[in-house]
Amino acid sequence: MSRSLSAKSMSSWLSQALTNQRRWGDYLAPFRPWWQPQKSANLHGTRVVSVRAESDRVHTYVLQPDRRWPGFVAGQHVAVQVELNGRLYWRTFSLSQAPSHWQQTGLIELTIQTQPQGTVTPQLPTLLTAGSRLRITPAHGRFTAPKTTAKALMIAGGSGITPIRSMLQQWVHQNPTHDITLLYYNAGREPLFKAEWSALEQSMPHFRAVMIDTETSGLIQPQQLLSHCPDLSQREVFMCGPAGMMQAAHEQLLGLGLDPAQLHQESFGQAAVIPANAGHDGEPVSVHFSQSNKSINSTGSHTLLQLAEQADTLPNSGCRAGICHQCKCRKTKGLVYNTLTQQHSDTGPEDIQLCVSIPLGPVSLEL
Ligand code: FES
């Protein structure tokens, strides 16, 4: 919580905090010191050490998490909790520097682009200044760099460069002889970290960075991929960028004969996808919310969080990506599929995360 919270916003925040909890322990959360991890949600007190402007709309926040923060693998992300006008918001961002940097200094970096229409990111440059405090989750995500790779193609679009930067820094740290080609796409904007790519070309004999402005060169195309990377089939491919670009790149790479096992891409924010083997047959199933005595039918295309919101049951939520555990809820009966762990639940009572759970049969929730 910011120290400059006004009396009005303090009162609004306090009343929200005291009326929107399910467990007794959660009522004490507002009074917990910032540096003490919030065990129920696995949060870590974090201090802003400094802020760097990378461009007019991109800033890098240098953060010092508490000493219990468990570290990360290059390519992973954290959910960040910030307080705005008395409300707590969650947003998920990639860690933009190498794990080795955190191991040496205890510091991490988040490079965040302002979304002009967004609620949170336009406020961050004034909210998060040196000395401010916030909370973060442990790092999560399966888009990670292997310890070593003989040959790699990295494809990034816009601010999707941040996990790619983390991976590259880690590989340079471990073995600067890696053979890596970076294709970095931007639409009429200066590439982020441009000086770093030039420096890497000097220090890594087999690193090549190609900056592509889509306003002059057009969107990603198969011929362009092949011309910059003729030995594509011999490379592991790591890519992160806007959803449309990722989908086009995915189709083009497979069309060029790349083995899907060689392709790794960032996937946060994606809609819930039920694999064919999950066991949902498309027939509507009923979801019952016992505390509000409401029900809704599901055909398997929505998470329980989305269904609960459609039913107007006011569930708690944060990251919507299975990270923060704010949406944890008691299921009293029914079978659900967890899209994050790709596991089926038991049919009896247990706590589940609504944002990554899909009902596979009639389900009852304490909500
Ligand atoms: S909303 Fe964060 S884990 Fe579900």
Boltz pocket constraint, residues with backbone or C-beta under 6 A from the ligand:
constraints:
  - pocket:
      binder: B
      contacts: [[A, 316], [A, 317], [A, 318], [A, 319], [A, 320], [A, 321], [A, 322], [A, 323], [A, 324], [A, 325], [A, 326], [A, 327], [A, 328], [A, 353], [A, 354], [A, 355], [A, 356]]
      max_distance: 6.0
